[in-house]
Amino acid sequence: MGRMSLFLIARNLISALTAVQVAATVSPTAVRPLVRDLALRRSASCDTITSHRIARLCAESANNPGIEAAFRTEIDGHAPLQELIPPRNVGDEWVTFVWFGDDSTTDVELDAPLPPLGNARYSQGTRPLNLLRGTHVWYRTERLPLDFRLAYSFRVASGSGAGARNAVQPDLLNHGESFEGGSIAAGFLAPSQPWLTRLAGVPEGALRRDSLFSRVLAQERTFTVYHPQRTVRAADAAFVVVLDGERYAVELPTPVVLDNLIAKREMRPAIVVFVDTRRWDRQADLACNRHFADFLVRELVPVVRRATGLTPTSRQSVLAGSSLGGLQSACTAFWYPSTFGNVLSMSGSYFWYPMWPLHEAGLSDQTGWVTSLVAHAPLKPLRWFVATGTFEGDGVPENRRFRDVLIAKGYPLTYMEYSAGHDEVVWREVIADGLLNLLPARAR
């Protein structure tokens, strides 16, 4: 590179820094048009907009001042927009997320577990919405499978300078079910979730909080025990342990799912223990932790069995978890198959390896520690239900590799993929699929 090129680069850099300094000293009212102009530059011309409805709005807005209000009325209660892809749909649809801002809105981003972009290994962070030129309509279009389901929200920036505000907002145009302050979107062919709301005539089971001091962990540990209303006979009883118990017992409708499945005689009656992890170091507890496995098997399970009087066999016992909870379920059952003969793993973190995430370099060479463990060990008396979302980036090939090893070893396995990400809005129903598979009330 010549001296003149270096001089030009330096001059441009100094000019850019000077512009930043000037922008930092001007008044908020002067900064707002600059920020808004950045958003305008993200807005595509009408003929390049993917969504047919947004493209039509773009074309009509220039000559019809009232079209924006009419569009808001049209989409209210029908967001996000869903459009089939011409000329021949091949299993996907255009899904457009819309936010109506005002003159103070400077930026809007979509926060959702979407498929990774390009060659990215996993989906990370929010994605920006475009501002439709000449309107207050912010939009983003994604190509998603017809059977997708996801939870989402918007991050909305307003104002500038000292008065700038950033807020997480649900979709005000989506009048469907909310989820933890956000909204839920589902595709045209998204599978139903029939077990999440209490069915007519289904009685409510009992939940009892309890705790014990773990000598293995040197800590007091809390858990919740679920008892169904239906009488549980010792000969028919099943036993289920669910990790991340605070989430599944309180914040997700798992007790309702259990009530429905048992009352409708779809699932074997069971005592279910929800083991808490949030108050402690969850990442350490659930990363194939042998001490945590010992706590579950040698301390928690005997205490619960003595309290309930039930002694189910390993074939009637399930250990369930999602993400790292799925990983720990697999490790614990593999170490103690005489206690847990069934594993229910949802989006299990099978990329994990010892010392993760301290050694990110060389990740692809170190993943699959549990997969390797299972591959090189003798066959254990275990049954598996393994599920993962297809939007999970690197998590998908790791779960598929784990599946392939289980099949090659000859393990009884049910494997499931769903059009979603690392998302509890899907896990809350997938846990029902797993229990129906592993503990059916009738032979299937």
MINU-516807 format. One record per residue (C-alpha): x, y, z. Coordinates in pm, whole numbers, padded with zeros to 5 digits, always signed. Example, Ala and Ser with C-alpha at 12.3 -4.5 7.8 and 13.67 -1.06 7.14 Angstrom:
2
+01230-00450+00780 +01367-00106+00714 
END
This chain:
444
+00000+00000+00000 +00145+00341-00101 +00201+00642+00122 -00079+00834-00048 -00328+00551+00032 -00219+00551+00395 -00257+00929+00405 -00613+00908+00268 -00709+00638+00520 -00572+00849+00807 -00752+01161+00682 -01082+00975+00652 -01039+00831+01000 -00974+01178+01147 -01279+01315+00965 -01497+01035+01103 -01374+01096+01458 -01437+01467+01421 -01793+01399+01302 -01853+01181+01608 -01726+01460+01835 -01952+01715+01667 -02254+01483+01693 -02185+01436+02064 -02200+01812+02127 -02514+01905+01933 -02856+01928+02094 -03088+01623+02122 -03325+01773+01865 -03038+01791+01616 -02926+01430+01687 -03272+01279+01634 -03284+01338+01252 -02934+01184+01225 -03042+00867+01406 -03368+00853+01213 -03176+00886+00887 -02978+00572+00974 -03307+00385+01003 -03432+00528+00674 -03124+00399+00496 -03221+00048+00610 -03558+00083+00439 -03571-00091+00100 -03737+00048-00212 -04090-00080-00270 -04000-00321-00550 -03740-00501-00337 -03953-00557-00025 -04011-00929+00036 -04354-00910+00198 -04623-00857-00065 -04846-00671+00181 -04570-00437+00299 -04464-00376-00061 -04822-00278-00148 -04836-00048+00155 -04510+00108+00041 -04648+00175-00307 -04977+00316-00180 -04848+00529+00107 -04696+00799-00115 -05033+00911-00254 -05271+00812+00027 -05210+00981+00364 -05474+00765+00535 -05336+00431+00422 -05117+00387+00732 -05414+00407+00970 -05614+00170+00749 -05327-00079+00750 -05305-00064+01128 -05675-00145+01155 -05631-00430+00908 -05340-00595+01089 -05462-00532+01444 -05523-00876+01596 -05364-01053+01299 -04994-00998+01364 -04744-01109+01264 -04830-01107+00894 -04810-01452+00734 -04798-01493+00356 -04746-01796+00136 -04451-01780-00101 -04542-01777-00472 -04543-01921-00726 -04542-02257-00550 -04506-02282-00175 -04253-02544-00066 -04321-02564+00307 -04216-02213+00411 -04394-01881+00451 -04304-01513+00479 -04359-01395+00836 -04349-01017+00883 -04320-00861+01229 -04464-00508+01245 -04428-00226+01496 -04600+00115+01471 -04369+00382+01607 -04408+00757+01640 -04196+01063+01567 -03972+00987+01867 -03899+00623+01770 -03535+00591+01663 -03487+00215+01637 -03680-00112+01671 -03533-00462+01700 -03690-00807+01704 -03589-01041+01986 -03682-01399+01890 -03521-01746+01858 -03492-01740+01479 -03287-01960+01243 -02920-01853+01224 -02832-01614+00943 -02601-01728+00664 -02321-01952+00786 -02357-01850+01152 -02316-02138+01396 -02604-02020+01611 -02862-01743+01632 -02742-01460+01852 -02880-01121+01946 -03166-00916+01813 -03241-00830+01451 -03326-00479+01327 -03659-00379+01178 -03672-00150+00874 -03864+00176+00876 -04096+00207+00578 -04009+00539+00418 -04265+00813+00478 -04454+00616+00748 -04428+00511+01113 -04430+00142+01014 -04130-00065+01120 -04112-00417+00977 -03894-00726+00940 -03971-01030+00723 -03833-01378+00795 -03870-01697+00594 -03996-01965+00835 -04141-02318+00804 -04519-02346+00800 -04514-02531+01134 -04295-02286+01331 -04368-02161+01682 -04172-01901+01880 -04192-01640+02155 -04085-01288+02060 -04078-00926+02170 -03960-00589+02040 -03685-00364+02174 -03794-00009+02103 -03562+00293+02129 -03719+00638+02159 -03579+00988+02189 -03214+01082+02211 -02963+01229+02446 -03055+01237+02816 -03418+01162+02733 -03350+00846+02533 -03551+00539+02635 -03523+00171+02555 -03814-00061+02630 -03896-00428+02574 -04248-00452+02436 -04488-00730+02338 -04649-00716+01996 -04943-00481+02052 -05099-00602+01725 -05093-00967+01838 -05396-01039+02057 -05310-01404+02111 -05142-01570+02405 -04869-01375+02581 -04557-01531+02727 -04347-01367+02997 -04410-01015+02874 -04375-01106+02509 -04594-01257+02238 -04623-01592+02062 -04626-01651+01687 -04718-01980+01522 -04723-02086+01158 -05019-02196+00951 -04942-02562+01025 -04797-02532+01375 -04887-02839+01582 -05156-02788+01843 -05067-02771+02212 -05373-02944+02362 -05240-03016+02710 -05138-02668+02825 -05478-02554+02953 -05688-02745+03202 -05946-02965+03030 -06304-02975+03148 -06355-03183+03459 -05984-03238+03524 -05902-03206+03899 -05597-03020+04021 -05307-03218+04163 -05124-03120+04479 -04789-02941+04488 -04578-02949+04805 -04259-02753+04859 -03980-02927+05047 -03605-02920+05101 -03318-03132+05227 -02958-03073+05324 -02729-03239+05073 -02409-03376+05220 -02279-03432+04868 -02326-03067+04769 -02288-02925+05123 -02599-02713+05065 -02967-02700+05148 -03157-02782+04830 -03523-02715+04753 -03771-02905+04538 -04144-02941+04472 -04334-03271+04478 -04642-03319+04260 -04915-03568+04356 -05202-03631+04113 -05561-03632+04237 -05607-03976+04089 -05508-04251+04332 -05161-04380+04262 -05129-04754+04318 -04783-04886+04390 -04804-05135+04103 -04894-04864+03849 -04696-04571+03983 -04428-04396+03784 -04162-04160+03913 -04042-03849+03728 -03769-03601+03819 -03764-03271+03626 -03459-03043+03640 -03491-02663+03649 -03785-02719+03879 -03869-02353+03942 -03940-02304+03574 -04139-02619+03513 -04338-02627+03839 -04423-02259+03872 -04360-02053+03560 -04458-02312+03298 -04788-02504+03309 -04632-02847+03369 -04862-02932+03665 -05163-02866+03439 -05009-03085+03169 -04967-03366+03423 -05324-03325+03551 -05460-03352+03196 -05248-03648+03088 -05320-03850+03401 -05691-03765+03426 -05747-03857+03060 -05558-04185+03118 -05301-04103+02852 -05006-04121+03091 -04931-04357+03378 -05006-04191+03718 -04683-04052+03856 -04519-03874+04144 -04315-03590+03995 -04029-03406+04165 -03926-03065+04033 -03566-02999+04142 -03467-02632+04177 -03143-02502+04026 -03173-02124+03991 -03059-02023+04339 -02731-02207+04289 -02473-02237+04013 -02695-02391+03746 -02421-02412+03485 -02201-02610+03724 -02486-02829+03854 -02608-02936+03511 -02284-02972+03314 -02249-03349+03351 -02183-03294+03721 -02118-03625+03898 -02175-03467+04240 -02516-03337+04134 -02599-03681+03994 -02503-03835+04330 -02727-03583+04508 -03023-03683+04291 -02976-04058+04315 -02832-04111+04664 -03009-03837+04856 -03317-03688+04686 -03470-04004+04538 -03456-04207+04865 -03611-03917+05061 -03900-03879+04817 -03962-04253+04794 -03978-04287+05173 -04218-03993+05193 -04451-04130+04924 -04415-04501+04995 -04368-04575+04625 -04089-04789+04487 -04112-04774+04108 -03869-04972+03896 -03610-04799+03681 -03827-04872+03378 -04101-04664+03541 -03864-04377+03631 -03786-04079+03409 -03525-03803+03440 -03620-03498+03232 -03459-03167+03144 -03406-02904+02877 -03084-02743+02750 -02817-02814+03015 -03091-02999+03203 -03119-03238+02910 -02743-03291+02918 -02741-03362+03293 -03038-03598+03255 -02845-03799+02997 -02528-03814+03209 -02708-03901+03534 -02917-04180+03381 -02611-04317+03201 -02424-04334+03532 -02725-04465+03727 -02947-04669+03491 -03073-04880+03783 -03244-04565+03918 -03352-04386+03600 -03428-04612+03307 -03571-04334+03088 -03428-04002+02968 -03642-03713+02841 -03406-03464+02678 -03526-03140+02517 -03267-02937+02324 -02992-03108+02521 -02659-02925+02527 -02463-03210+02371 -02199-02969+02243 -02068-02956+02601 -01718-03073+02687 -01509-03045+03006 -01386-02689+03071 -01656-02539+02848 -01689-02245+02784 -01336-02151+02888 -01183-02306+02577 -01390-02172+02289 -01099-02213+02047 -01110-02550+01877 -01475-02591+01971 -01556-02825+01684 -01280-03063+01792 -01398-03091+02152 -01776-03113+02133 -01977-03425+02202 -01815-03546+02525 -02134-03727+02631 -02184-03864+02281 -01835-04012+02294 -01900-04150+02642 -02211-04334+02523 -02042-04452+02204 -01752-04619+02386 -01943-04774+02676 -02139-05101+02693 -02513-05085+02628 -02712-04973+02933 -03080-05055+03013 -03202-04711+02905 -03478-04571+02684 -03446-04228+02529 -03671-03947+02411 -03453-03683+02244 -03596-03367+02087 -03445-03048+01946 -03543-02738+01752 -03423-02695+01395 -03344-02324+01456 -03076-02406+01715 -02769-02375+01497 -02486-02594+01624 -02725-02764+01866 -02898-02945+01579 -02599-03144+01443 -02491-03226+01799 -02834-03370+01882 -02839-03558+01553 -02495-03701+01622 -02611-03812+01965 -02918-03968+01801 -02703-04156+01551 -02483-04299+01826 -02789-04414+02024 -02927-04587+01715 -02593-04747+01630 -02560-04879+01985 -02910-05028+01973 -03086-04809+02231 -03467-04776+02221 -03509-04419+02100 -03774-04171+01996 -03619-03873+01820 -03811-03554+01740 -03729-03227+01565 -03957-02923+01567 -03950-02590+01381 -03842-02372+01672 -03538-02253+01861 -03409-02286+02216 -03752-02186+02339 -03958-02274+02647 -04277-02191+02461 -04215-02519+02276 -04059-02722+02559 -04370-02678+02775 -04558-02899+02527 -04271-03124+02418 -04241-03249+02775 -04594-03388+02729 -04482-03566+02411 -04193-03721+02600 -04403-03839+02895 -04666-03986+02662 -04389-04174+02485 -04200-04300+02790 -04488-04353+03037 -04799-04436+02835 -05102-04551+03029 -05157-04822+02769 -04918-05022+02556 -04839-04852+02224 
END
